[in-house]
Amino acid sequence: MKKWMLRAVLVILAFPFSAVGQSKEALIGTWKLVSATDTTEKGEKSDAFGSGAVGFLTYTADGRMMAIISNGGRKPLSVPDYIAAPAEERAEAFTTFSAYAGTYSLESGRVVHHVQVASLQNRVGTDMVRTIVKLQDDQLVLRTPPFLKGGRLVTTELTWQRWKGDAAVK
């Protein structure tokens, strides 16, 4: 029994999960959102940004990053002038769209987004930590630490596909 356990530990150490030891080069490029799932403390799951969400995540070789996510089913404003649009419409537009940019660093199986500009000003000057669950071939899976969303503590797991740029965005 002890030999079996020792072998198992050696295999795990020899072949750690796909994100460990990944280089910065593996992240570089643009990624398209495939799915985003919120999970509550009780294990309840839901679409983090609604059905049909669209998002892009870009990492550059010089250490810059950008993230942008639009909830699925967003409604256009009733008027072309976004300042003159009714407050309720502007509020909905704000809460169904998220964007931020800055620099990034890799730290022990995590990517840290050092936010310099954001659609939500509270994020500016903060570090947004994402655990790299998977980084293999053309798939990237990131998980947030627990955070409050709508009064509930959730974690979000985001699955991204490397963007080839040759298909229409939907």
PyMOL commands that set and color helices and strands:
alter all, ss='L'
color gray80, all
select helices_A, chain A and resi 2-14+24-27+87-95+121-123
alter helices_A, ss='H'
color red, helices_A
select strands_A, chain A and resi 29-40+45-47+54-59+64-70+97-106+110-118+127-136+139-143+147-149+152-162
alter strands_A, ss='S'
color yellow, strands_A
deselect
rebuild
show_as cartoon
